[in-house]
Amino acid sequence: LSDVDDEYMTGATVEITDGFQSAEDKLAFTDTGSITGDYDAARGILTLSGADTVANYQAALRSVTYRNGSEDPT
């Protein structure tokens, strides 16, 4: 992750694309001091927002987790 013209970022998105099942698939993120997350369960999109350094966004993106709630995930 890099930004060639600034050391700060204001947002990032993570999206489940292939085979997304809204009733089963979930992305999660624990808010930090300045970066917050909002998950749109209907579309499978996690949006991170808040001004912070590129390094802190990189750490935040690495902390995103995926969970499949199905008893028989495919």
KAURRA-V460367 format. One line per field, one symbol per residue. ss: DSSP state (~ for helix, > for strand, _ for the rest). A space follows every 10 residues. Layout:
ss = ???
This chain:
ss = _______>>> >>>>>_____ ____>>>>__ _____>>>>> ____>>>>>> >>>~~~~~~~ ~~__>>>>__ ____
